[in-house]
Amino acid sequence: MRRPKYTGTADLQYRHGKADLDFGVISRGRGYDVGETGAQIFGGYTRFDLSTGYTLKGSLKIYARINNIFDASYEEIVGYPAAGRKFVVGLQTGLF
């Protein structure tokens, strides 16, 4: 259940000096799930994501990410819509 027959991901990454860019694609074929009305087929989807980052100093990095760039509507579980477009901005650091 909930496992489509076909899934795929791809990433295109570019790094130049302290900057990086990542374009990602996630695609899933249709699948089956059990909802309130019994077994149901849910459609496949393709989602596109984009992220960028810049290393400020040492391991300190600022980044921005957009998940689901085109605001695709889909369900990974019947009856529970996935989040729409999502923007994230943050700082990242390594401890070691």
C-alpha positions as CSV (number, residue, x, y, z in Angstrom):
1,M,0.0,0.0,0.0
2,R,1.0,3.6,-0.7
3,R,4.0,2.5,-2.7
4,P,3.7,3.4,-6.4
5,K,5.2,1.1,-8.9
6,Y,7.4,3.9,-10.4
7,T,9.3,6.6,-8.6
8,G,12.2,8.8,-9.6
9,T,14.3,11.7,-8.5
10,A,16.9,13.9,-10.2
11,D,19.1,16.7,-9.1
12,L,21.1,19.2,-11.1
13,Q,23.7,20.9,-8.9
14,Y,26.0,23.8,-9.6
15,R,28.7,25.2,-7.4
16,H,30.9,28.2,-8.0
17,G,33.2,29.4,-5.2
18,K,31.1,29.9,-2.1
19,A,27.7,29.7,-3.9
20,D,25.7,26.7,-4.8
21,L,22.4,26.0,-6.6
22,D,20.3,22.9,-6.7
23,F,17.3,22.1,-8.9
24,G,15.5,18.9,-8.0
25,V,12.6,16.9,-9.4
26,I,10.6,14.2,-7.6
27,S,8.2,12.1,-9.6
28,R,5.9,9.3,-8.4
29,G,3.5,7.1,-10.4
30,R,-0.1,6.4,-9.3
31,G,-0.6,4.2,-6.3
32,Y,-3.2,2.6,-4.1
33,D,-4.3,3.5,-0.6
34,V,-7.1,2.5,1.7
35,G,-9.3,5.5,2.7
36,E,-12.6,5.9,4.4
37,T,-14.5,4.5,1.4
38,G,-12.2,1.5,0.9
39,A,-9.3,1.0,-1.5
40,Q,-8.6,3.9,-3.8
41,I,-6.2,4.8,-6.6
42,F,-4.4,8.1,-6.2
43,G,-2.8,9.9,-9.1
44,G,0.9,10.3,-9.6
45,Y,2.7,13.6,-9.4
46,T,5.8,15.5,-10.3
47,R,7.2,18.1,-7.9
48,F,10.0,20.6,-8.7
49,D,12.2,22.1,-5.9
50,L,14.9,24.8,-6.0
51,S,17.5,25.7,-3.4
52,T,20.5,28.0,-3.2
53,G,23.2,28.8,-0.6
54,Y,26.2,30.9,0.1
55,T,29.0,30.1,2.5
56,L,29.6,33.2,4.7
57,K,32.6,32.1,6.8
58,G,34.0,28.7,7.7
59,S,31.1,26.3,8.0
60,L,28.4,29.1,8.3
61,K,26.1,29.1,5.3
62,I,22.9,31.0,4.5
63,Y,20.4,29.2,2.3
64,A,17.0,29.6,0.7
65,R,14.8,26.9,-0.6
66,I,11.5,26.7,-2.5
67,N,9.7,23.3,-2.4
68,N,7.0,22.6,-4.9
69,I,7.8,25.6,-7.1
70,F,4.7,25.2,-9.3
71,D,2.4,24.7,-6.4
72,A,1.3,21.2,-7.6
73,S,-1.7,19.7,-5.8
74,Y,-1.2,16.0,-4.9
75,E,-1.8,13.5,-2.1
76,E,0.8,11.0,-0.8
77,I,-1.9,9.5,1.4
78,V,-5.5,9.5,0.4
79,G,-7.4,12.3,2.1
80,Y,-4.3,14.2,3.2
81,P,-3.3,16.9,0.7
82,A,0.5,17.6,0.5
83,A,1.7,21.1,1.4
84,G,1.6,23.6,-1.4
85,R,4.5,25.8,-2.3
86,K,6.9,26.3,0.7
87,F,9.6,28.9,1.2
88,V,12.4,28.3,3.7
89,V,15.3,30.6,4.6
90,G,17.9,29.8,7.2
91,L,21.4,29.5,8.5
92,Q,23.4,26.3,8.6
93,T,26.5,25.5,10.5
94,G,28.6,22.4,11.2
95,L,29.7,21.6,14.8
96,F,32.8,19.6,13.8
